[in-house]
């Protein structure tokens, strides 16, 4: 799979912003992605060196609105740790 379609978008939350000074960034990735593919894709797209990748599979959840029951879809995310001294400019200023 092409790295263009493997990484969907970066995840920007308060927790990810706090971990960015440690060199850790989170990305929403395709459900079929694995660690080595994500590492290659991040290195190719952002021109940085990746030290490690942790994958998290977030399960879907049931949600109610009145008597209507719906489902919030699940997704897969990757926590990417960069080598010391590397930085990504994906966080809003």
C-alpha angles and dihedrals in degrees: 000000000000117000087231090068098032097071110049101184142318118272112232115194135141092261093050090048091054091050094049091086086061090054095254121135131174127222134185105233138185115278092241095052123118132197098265093048092050091049092052092045095051092046091049098045101039099028094231135123116253119213099185145350128211118193124209124190108205111204124225118257135210115241130188131210106182107309094336114101118204138169127239104215123244124235143184123243134186126213106208121199115202127209117265113286095021121118138181123215099213100112117097116248 
